[in-house]
């Protein structure tokens, strides 16, 4: 029984949880940004962006703050899909304010 328990612990330690995978995939480029999650889907390169010293002046209770890699296909499609207003750039990311529907 003890061997089975040890084997289960070893297997559990080897498995990666989905949240670890997502966190690695969307790590912000610097301390200017705090990513909350994908904007249009969990794997979206454009990330809903939270409050930091850099973003505080761009946050608005009537709009979402979204960061996309600058000039990426994801950024271009975001611009096509929504009424975006570019508010800043930092660390290879462009920040957009998108009014909530």
C-alpha positions in Angstrom: 0.0 0.0 0.0 2.8 2.4 0.9 4.5 1.8 -2.5 1.2 2.6 -4.3 1.0 5.9 -2.4 4.5 6.9 -3.2 3.9 6.0 -6.9 0.8 8.2 -7.0 2.7 11.1 -5.4 5.5 10.8 -8.0 3.0 10.7 -10.9 1.1 13.7 -9.5 4.3 15.7 -9.2 5.1 15.1 -12.9 1.8 16.4 -14.2 1.5 20.0 -15.2 -1.8 21.7 -14.3 -3.5 23.9 -17.0 -3.1 27.0 -14.9 0.7 26.5 -14.9 0.7 26.2 -18.6 -1.4 29.3 -19.2 0.7 31.3 -16.7 3.9 30.5 -18.6 2.3 31.2 -21.9 1.1 34.7 -21.0 3.8 36.0 -18.7 4.0 39.8 -18.9 7.1 41.2 -20.5 7.9 43.4 -17.6 6.5 44.9 -14.4 4.5 47.5 -16.3 1.8 44.9 -17.1 -0.3 42.4 -15.1 -2.1 40.0 -17.3 -5.4 38.6 -16.0 -6.2 36.2 -18.8 -6.9 35.9 -22.5 -9.4 38.6 -23.7 -11.4 36.7 -26.4 -10.4 33.2 -25.3 -8.1 31.5 -22.8 -5.3 31.2 -25.4 -5.7 34.7 -26.9 -2.4 36.6 -27.3 -4.4 39.7 -26.3 -4.6 39.8 -22.6 -7.1 41.5 -20.2 -4.7 43.7 -18.2 -5.0 44.6 -14.6 -3.8 47.5 -12.5 -0.1 48.4 -12.0 1.7 51.7 -11.5 2.0 51.9 -15.3 -1.6 51.1 -16.2 -3.5 52.9 -13.4 -4.2 56.0 -15.6 -5.6 53.8 -18.4 -8.1 51.9 -16.4 -11.8 52.9 -16.7 -14.8 51.2 -15.1 -16.7 51.4 -18.5 -13.9 49.8 -20.6 -11.6 46.8 -20.6 -7.8 47.4 -20.8 -6.3 44.9 -23.2 -2.6 44.3 -24.1 -1.6 42.7 -27.4 1.9 42.1 -28.8 2.6 45.1 -31.0 1.7 44.7 -34.7 0.8 41.1 -34.2 -2.0 39.3 -36.0 -3.9 39.2 -32.7 -3.6 43.0 -32.3 -4.8 43.6 -35.9 -7.8 41.3 -35.5 -8.7 43.0 -32.2 -8.6 46.4 -33.9 -10.9 44.9 -36.6 -13.4 43.3 -34.1 -13.8 46.1 -31.6 -14.0 49.9 -31.2 -10.5 50.1 -29.7 -8.6 53.2 -28.6 -4.8 52.7 -28.3 -3.6 54.2 -25.0 0.1 53.1 -24.6 2.9 50.9 -25.6 5.4 49.1 -23.4 7.7 46.1 -23.6 6.6 45.1 -27.1 2.9 45.3 -26.2 0.3 47.8 -27.3 -2.5 48.7 -24.7 -6.0 49.3 -25.9 -9.1 50.6 -24.1 -12.2 48.8 -25.3 -15.6 50.0 -24.2 -17.8 47.4 -22.5 -20.9 46.6 -24.5 
